[in-house]
């Protein structure tokens, strides 16, 4: 169970590069947010929309894969997806919509959803936690997400801190070429075997540890969340 009401699974729509095993079901009826087309050459976070820069990546420890922008972006967002999978709820069961990444569909309900077009955003259980949805995480789950954001040192934004709210959403906040993003990616990338990692899925530090909680609070205040 990842929500207070339980998960209602649904298949991710056509055009989204996401793969997850398991059956799907139709979520309870809810008022759909107004949508509009995104016409820009770049997504809302400043990254150029370029299909050639995107490839399919496997989420370590799961049976799920999704499309992400190659390089630092993928390394950081895969870390977010891994920890969610291990510590909040599995993303490869088909429940809650699984995981969504890159899409070619330009219909959005909020500007930040355009970040999927550049491969710089993910949605974890998007049908359980849709745009403007009223369902939230349990307090201990939110604490884990805050700890994940602390891992990312301000390079990732969570949809629960945005307007309108989308609890399932995470996107890269850093601009292209940002050295902080490259530094964080080098620390979190599980493909870099020479890097010593103390905070990766399956071998995580305790999010309730005082120094981890303090770091998460500082980051939250810095973002105004």
N, C-alpha and C positions, 0 to 999 in steps of 0.2 A: 504494500500500500504506500503510495507516495503522496496522496492527498487525503484531506479529511473525508471526502465522499467516495474515495476509491477511483481508480483509473478507468476511463472509457476510451478504448483504443480506436484508432482510425488510421487507414492507410494514408501516407503522405501523398499529396497530389502529384499528378503528372508534371514533369519538368523539373522536379527537385532531385538532385543527385543524393539519394540516401538509400541505404540498404539495411534492413533489419528483419530478422526471422520472426515468425509467429503470426497468429491470426489477428484480424482487426474487426472492429465493430463501429457502429455509428454513434457519435456522442449525443447526449441529450440536446434537444433543440434550445438554441439561445439566439438572442438578437445579434445578427452579424454586423460588425462595424462597417462603415462606409468605406468603399475601396475606390482607388483611382490609379491611373497608369503612371509609372515613373519614366520620365522622358530623358533624363540626363545621361551623359557619357560616363559619369562617375556616381558612385553610391553616396549616401548622405554623410558617411564618415571620410570622404575624400579619396577613396580608392577607385582607380579606373576600372570600368567594367570591361573585362577582357577574358573571354572563354579560354583562350590559349594559356592563360596563367593559372588555370584551375585543373586539378586532377583529383581522382578518387583516393581517399585515404582510409585506412582501416583503424578503427578505434581499439587500441590494445586492450586485451582482456575481455573483449566482447565479440559477437558475430556481426557487428554493425560496421558499415562503411558509409562515407559521405564525401561529397565534393567540397574541397576547400582550396583557397589560394595557396600555391606552393611556397615553401620557405618558412619564415618566422611566423606568419599568420597561422599556418596549419599547425606548427609545433605548439603554439600557445592554446589555440582552440581545442586541439586534441587533448591537451592536459585537462581542460575544463570538462570535456566530455568523459574522459576516463574517470576522473574523481566522482562526477555525478553518477556514473554507472556503478562504481564500486561502493559509494557511500550514501547515495540517496535512493536510487532505483535503477534497475537494469534497463538499458536502452535498446536491447535486442530481442525483446519478447513480443513485440507488436502492440503492447499496451501503450496507451497515451499518445500514439502517433510516432513512437520511436525517436528518431533523430533526423533532423533536416539540415542541410547545408546549402550549397550553391544551387541556384535556380535560374532558369532563363525566363521565367514568368515575370512580367513587369507590373503586375497588379499588386498594389500594396494597400494596407490599411493605416499605416503610419510611416513617416519618412524613414525611420530606422530599419524598417523591413527591407528597404532597398539595398541594405548591406549584403543581403544574400546574393544579389546580382553580381557582386564583385568577389564572392567567395570568402567574405570576411565576417560572416555571422553564422551562428548555429542556433537551432531551436531544439530543446530537449523535452520530450513529451509535449509537443505543441498542441495536441488536441485536448490534453488534460489541462493545460495552462494556456488558453488562447489569448489573443489580443483583447484587452479590456475585460478579461475574465475575473470573476470574483473569488476563485479558488486560490488559496495561497499555500505556502509550505508550512509544515510544522516548525515551531521555534528551533528545534535542534537541527532541522534540515537547513533553515536559513543561516544558522551559525556555520554550518559546513560551507554553504555558498560564500559567505563572507570570508571564510578562511581561504577558499579557492581564489577569490578576488585578490586577497592579500598576496597569494603566490604570484599573481600576475602583475603586481606592483603598478596598478593604475592603467595598464594597457588594455584592459577589458572592462566593458560596461555591462551591467546586468539590467534586464528589462524591468525588474521590479522597482528600479530606481528611475524609470523613465515615465513620461506621460505621452500617450496612454500606457498603462501597465501591461507588460507581457512577461510573466514569471519565467516562461520557458526560454526566453531570448537572451543571447549573449553576443556582443560584437566587439571587434577591435576598435579601440578608441584612439590608438596611436596613428599618426599620419604616415604615409609611405616614406621610407628612409629614416624613420625615427630610431635613434641608437638604443633607446630604452627597450623598444620592442625586440631588437636583435639580441640585446643582453638577456632579457627574460627568456626568449626562445632558446638561447644557448643553454640556459640553466634547466629548462623544463623538457627539452627534446630528448625523448627516450632513445632515439636513434644515435645519439652521440655517446657512444660507450665509454669514451674517455672522461666524460663529465661525471663527477660525483654528485648523486642526487639524494637528498634526504626527504623530499616532499613529492612523491609520485604515487599514483594510485597503487594500492596494495601495500605501500610502505609509508603511510602518511604520518605526519606529526599529529599530536592531539590538538584539534581545533579549540578545545577548552583550556589549553595551557595558557597561563597569564600572558606570556609574551606574544603568543599567536593572537589572542583576543585583543590585546592592545594594538597590534599592527592593523588588524581588521578595523578597529574603531578609528584609528588615525586616517586610514584610507577612506572610510565612509565620510568622515568629517571634511576631508579635503575635496571630495566630490560633491559635498552638499547634500548627501543622501541621508 
